[in-house]
Amino acid sequence: MRRFLIAVAALLTAASFAAPSFAQLATPKLSPAQTFVRDLSSAGQFEIQSSYIALQKTDNEDVRQFARKMVEDHSAADAKLKDTLKQANIKEPTVTIDERRMQELDYLKVADRDFDRQYIQQQRKAHRDTVKLLENYIQRGDNAELKQFATNLLPTIKQHLEMADNLKPKESARR
């Protein structure tokens, strides 16, 4: 009897690893277009939120001007994306900022002396990632309207990356 119970317990344990979780069953599969939109929107929201933090914390006028431009351009891109989704008849996916980027935002909120350096570093990485995302969708995307949107947005994001690469951190007066 004891061997039977051990065998049943082992079988149930193995089955639990093989079966998809309830969350996986409840989450609808996104199309490639929706995945692209979710990832691009998440990146844009990170840019906007991190730039709002920069506007509150930095004493560096160059960083402040860059942050203003990020809020303005990424907000405009988000609005254009929503219009494109309507034209393409694509349902807008739920957008959240991923855990890694949330940790980066949390770090920016508490950063003092190294704020500018950290913000600039995050902006460089975020824009490199977004350039790759756009280029990949332009090459492999499955929706013509979104491919055109990505093609139109790419020069702006490349300009942002160049601007971020040219930013120089100054030690903030805040301690």
N, C-alpha and C positions, 0 to 999 in steps of 0.2 A: 504494500500500500504506500509505503514511504517513497519508493522508487517512482511509483505512478505520480504522486504529487510533485516530486522534483521534476519529472518529465513534463508535466502540464505547466509548471511554473516557467521552465526553460522555453517551452513552446510559446507561451504568452509573451514572455520577454522578447523573444526573437520576432514575433509578429508585430509587437509595438514598434520595433525599429524599422521594419519593412513597410508598415502602413503609413500613408501620409497623415500629417497632423490635421486636426480639425480646422486650424487656421488656413492651411493650404487648400482644403476642400472648400472653405467659405470664400476665399479670395478669388475673384474672377481673373482669368488669364488676360493680360493686356496684349493688344496687337503691337507689332513693331512701331507703328506710328504713335500709339498711346505711350509706349515705353519711352520713346524719344521725347515726347512732349513732357512726360513726368520728369525725366532726368534734366531736360533743359529748364523747365520751370523751377525745379528744386535748386539748380545752380543759380538761376536768376534771383530767387528769393534769398539765397545765401549772400549773394552780392549786395542786394539791397539792405538786408539786415546788418551785415558786417559794416557797410558804409555808413549806416545811421549811427552805429557805435563809434565809428571813426569821427564823424562830425561832432559827437559829444565829447570825445576824449583827446583828440590830437591838438597840439599847438603848432603843428607844422602846416603852413599855408598850402604847400604843394600837395600834401596828403589830403587836406581839406577840399581843395579844388577837384582832385581826383575822385574823392568820395562823393561829392555833389554830382559829378558826371556819371558815376556808376549808378546812383539812385535814379537820375533822370533817364539815362539810356536804357537801363534794365527794366524800369517801369514802362517805358514806351515799347520796348520789345515784348514785354508780357502782354500789353494791350493788343499789339499787332498779332501776336500768337493766338490770342483768344478770337480775334476776327478771322484769322486763317482757319481755325478749327471749325467755326461756324460755316464758312464757305466750303470746307472740305467735308462737312457733315460728320465730324469726328467728335465723339463725346469726350469732354474734358476730364482727364483722370484726376483723382485726388492727389494733391501735391503736398508732400511734407519734406522737410530738410532731413537728410540722413543723419545717422548718429555721429559719424565722424565730423561732419560739418557743424552739428549742434555743439560738439565738444570744442571746436574751434571758436564758435561764437561765445561760448562760456568763458574760454580763455581770454578772448579779447575784452570781455566785460571786466575782468579783474586785472588785466595787464596794466602796468604803470610805465616804468622807465623804458621797457622794450616794446611798448605798444606799436609804435610806427613800424619798427622792424618786423614784428609779427604780422601786422595787417598787410604790409607790402608783400611779405612772403606768401601769405594766404592768397592774396589777389593774383600773384603770378601763377601759382599752382591752379587756382580755380579757372583762370582764363586759358591756361594751357589745356586743361581738361575739356573745357567748353569748345575750344578750337577743334580738338580731336573728335568730340561728339558731333559737331556740325559737319566736319569733313567726312566722317563715317556715314552720316545719314545722307549727305549729298551723293555719295558713291553708291550706297546700298539701300537707301530708303525705299519705302513701298508706297508713298503717297506724293503725287506730283506737286500739290499745293505746299506741302510741308518741305519738300525738297527745294522749292523756289524760295520759301521763307528762310530756310537754312542758308541758301546761297546768298540771299540779300543781307542776312545778319552777320555772316562770317567776316566781312571786312571791318565791321564795327568791333567785333570781339578781338580781332587781330590788332586793331588800333589800341584797344584797352590793354592788351598784353604788352604792346610796345610802351605804352605810357607807364604801366606798372614796372616794367624792366628799367625804365629811366628814373623812377622815383628813388630818392635817397632818404633814408631815415635820419631823423635828428632826435637826439635824446629829448624827450618831453620834459617840460618844466614840472610836470606833475610827478610826485614821488609816492 
